[in-house]
Amino acid sequence: MQTAIEEIKTEAGLLSQKQKELQEDIFIKKTAIQQTAAEVKGTPHVLKMLWNAGKSGS
């Protein structure tokens, strides 16, 4: 009986560790997506500036 309890505790510890790793991975990926989205949102402004600079340079 004690052996089974120890095995369950060990497995629970491993699952907790895996859960923490997954949460960290999700956080990293979420941050990367948010940064990419922010950069994409700024792209039209940059293109407009380039377009206007090209028009005024002509």
Backbone as a chain_set.jsonl record, in Angstrom:
{"seq": "MQTAIEEIKTEAGLLSQKQKELQEDIFIKKTAIQQTAAEVKGTPHVLKMLWNAGKSGS", "coords": {"N": [[0.821, -1.195, 0.0], [1.9, 1.276, 0.825], [3.881, 1.603, -1.097], [2.369, 1.996, -3.41], [1.209, 4.453, -2.807], [3.476, 6.084, -2.73], [4.271, 5.882, -5.412], [2.131, 7.157, -6.648], [2.42, 9.722, -5.581], [4.888, 10.398, -6.714], [4.25, 10.322, -9.444], [2.331, 12.37, -9.491], [3.942, 14.53, -8.87], [5.605, 14.582, -11.141], [3.692, 15.155, -13.082], [2.881, 17.684, -12.246], [5.24, 19.104, -12.697], [5.44, 18.83, -15.488], [3.13, 20.221, -16.211], [3.823, 22.809, -15.387], [5.958, 23.302, -17.152], [4.585, 23.268, -19.593], [2.883, 25.465, -19.234], [4.766, 27.543, -19.139], [5.808, 27.327, -21.723], [3.531, 27.934, -23.242], [3.159, 30.583, -22.416], [5.482, 31.803, -23.46], [5.078, 31.409, -26.211], [2.678, 32.791, -26.537], [3.484, 35.398, -25.929], [5.27, 35.833, -28.042], [3.509, 35.761, -30.215], [1.888, 37.955, -29.62], [3.749, 40.036, -29.835], [4.423, 39.844, -32.528], [1.933, 40.401, -33.683], [1.613, 43.052, -32.874], [3.684, 44.257, -34.305], [2.825, 43.791, -36.909], [0.514, 45.322, -36.949], [1.646, 47.836, -37.0], [2.747, 47.977, -39.5], [1.17, 49.036, -41.763], [1.33, 51.824, -41.285], [4.07, 52.326, -41.549], [4.436, 51.606, -44.234], [2.832, 53.527, -45.432], [4.258, 55.83, -44.777], [6.611, 55.336, -46.235], [5.559, 55.3, -48.825], [4.573, 57.91, -49.063], [6.989, 59.28, -48.794], [8.282, 58.432, -51.076], [6.618, 59.533, -53.019], [6.948, 62.262, -52.598], [9.552, 62.519, -53.2], [9.682, 62.345, -55.891]], "CA": [[0.0, 0.0, 0.0], [2.8, 2.435, 0.905], [4.552, 1.717, -2.395], [1.404, 2.585, -4.341], [1.068, 5.861, -2.442], [4.703, 6.75, -3.175], [4.217, 5.953, -6.87], [1.149, 8.192, -6.98], [3.044, 11.006, -5.264], [5.917, 10.626, -7.724], [3.548, 10.638, -10.696], [1.717, 13.689, -9.319], [5.039, 15.49, -8.968], [6.001, 14.667, -12.544], [2.614, 15.841, -13.792], [2.959, 19.101, -11.876], [6.4, 19.643, -13.398], [5.071, 18.915, -16.905], [2.154, 21.302, -16.315], [4.573, 24.065, -15.29], [6.691, 23.454, -18.404], [3.613, 23.615, -20.629], [2.435, 26.838, -18.989], [5.855, 28.426, -19.556], [5.865, 27.258, -23.178], [2.377, 28.684, -23.73], [3.435, 31.998, -22.157], [6.497, 32.237, -24.422], [4.45, 31.468, -27.532], [1.679, 33.867, -26.487], [4.24, 36.647, -25.999], [5.79, 35.956, -29.407], [2.375, 36.082, -31.088], [1.481, 39.324, -29.331], [4.764, 40.938, -30.394], [4.262, 39.796, -33.977], [0.697, 41.118, -34.0], [1.869, 44.482, -32.691], [4.516, 44.687, -35.424], [1.979, 43.772, -38.109], [-0.38, 46.483, -36.862], [2.41, 49.019, -37.324], [3.207, 47.906, -40.884], [0.524, 50.0, -42.669], [1.864, 53.167, -41.042], [5.417, 52.38, -42.139], [4.275, 51.605, -45.687], [2.294, 54.836, -45.807], [5.372, 56.778, -44.699], [7.482, 55.075, -47.385], [4.825, 55.71, -50.016], [4.579, 59.379, -49.1], [8.357, 59.716, -49.02], [8.556, 58.176, -52.5], [5.857, 60.493, -53.83], [7.52, 63.604, -52.454], [10.886, 62.477, -53.788], [9.578, 62.349, -57.356]], "C": [[0.868, 1.263, 0.0], [3.502, 2.662, -0.43], [3.636, 2.379, -3.413], [1.235, 4.078, -4.069], [2.294, 6.652, -2.919], [4.729, 6.901, -4.694], [3.25, 7.05, -7.316], [1.729, 9.576, -6.715], [4.096, 11.371, -6.307], [5.277, 11.049, -9.041], [2.905, 12.028, -10.631], [2.779, 14.785, -9.427], [5.498, 15.683, -10.405], [4.952, 15.41, -13.37], [2.623, 17.339, -13.488], [4.109, 19.787, -12.607], [6.081, 19.831, -14.881], [4.078, 20.057, -17.13], [2.855, 22.661, -16.283], [5.335, 24.335, -16.581], [5.753, 23.874, -19.531], [3.124, 25.053, -20.469], [3.501, 27.841, -19.426], [5.956, 28.484, -21.077], [4.724, 28.07, -23.797], [2.619, 30.179, -23.552], [4.432, 32.555, -23.178], [5.874, 32.394, -25.804], [3.418, 32.596, -27.601], [2.373, 35.222, -26.629], [4.762, 36.877, -27.417], [4.681, 36.354, -30.373], [1.932, 37.526, -30.87], [2.466, 40.33, -29.922], [4.641, 41.0, -31.913], [3.025, 40.575, -34.399], [0.895, 42.627, -33.881], [2.705, 45.028, -33.85], [3.697, 44.759, -36.713], [1.042, 44.976, -38.109], [0.349, 47.768, -37.237], [2.845, 49.07, -38.782], [2.5, 48.902, -41.804], [1.049, 51.421, -42.506], [3.237, 53.327, -41.696], [5.313, 52.424, -43.662], [3.747, 52.948, -46.187], [3.407, 55.882, -45.791], [6.311, 56.594, -45.888], [6.838, 55.562, -48.665], [4.872, 57.234, -50.163], [5.983, 59.922, -49.354], [8.734, 59.53, -50.478], [7.838, 59.17, -53.396], [6.475, 61.88, -53.763], [8.919, 63.676, -53.067], [10.851, 62.552, -55.301], [9.566, 63.732, -57.915]], "O": [[0.596, 2.206, -0.742], [3.693, 3.806, -0.842], [4.075, 3.225, -4.192], [1.131, 4.873, -5.003], [2.159, 7.756, -3.446], [5.16, 7.934, -5.208], [3.534, 7.784, -8.262], [1.556, 10.493, -7.518], [4.181, 12.524, -6.731], [5.709, 12.013, -9.673], [2.934, 12.773, -11.611], [2.534, 15.84, -10.011], [5.75, 16.807, -10.839], [5.292, 16.2, -14.251], [2.398, 18.161, -14.377], [3.968, 20.915, -13.08], [6.411, 20.864, -15.464], [4.173, 20.777, -18.124], [2.521, 23.556, -17.059], [5.359, 25.469, -17.059], [6.095, 24.742, -20.334], [2.969, 25.773, -21.456], [3.179, 28.872, -20.016], [6.163, 29.553, -21.652], [4.931, 28.805, -24.762], [2.313, 30.962, -24.452], [4.241, 33.654, -23.698], [6.112, 33.389, -26.489], [3.309, 33.277, -28.621], [1.903, 36.09, -27.364], [4.7, 37.994, -27.929], [4.89, 37.19, -31.251], [1.636, 38.238, -31.829], [2.057, 41.363, -30.451], [4.741, 42.072, -32.51], [3.068, 41.328, -35.372], [0.392, 43.388, -34.708], [2.461, 46.138, -34.322], [3.863, 45.683, -37.51], [0.806, 45.581, -39.154], [-0.275, 48.699, -37.744], [3.275, 50.124, -39.252], [3.182, 49.574, -42.578], [1.195, 52.143, -43.492], [3.52, 54.349, -42.321], [6.023, 53.192, -44.311], [4.164, 53.441, -47.236], [3.488, 56.722, -46.688], [6.757, 57.574, -46.485], [7.502, 56.174, -49.502], [5.169, 57.767, -51.232], [6.143, 60.919, -50.058], [9.425, 60.368, -51.057], [8.381, 59.601, -54.413], [6.519, 62.592, -54.766], [9.405, 64.754, -53.409], [11.879, 62.795, -55.933], [9.483, 63.905, -59.131]]}, "num_chains": 1, "name": "protein.A"}
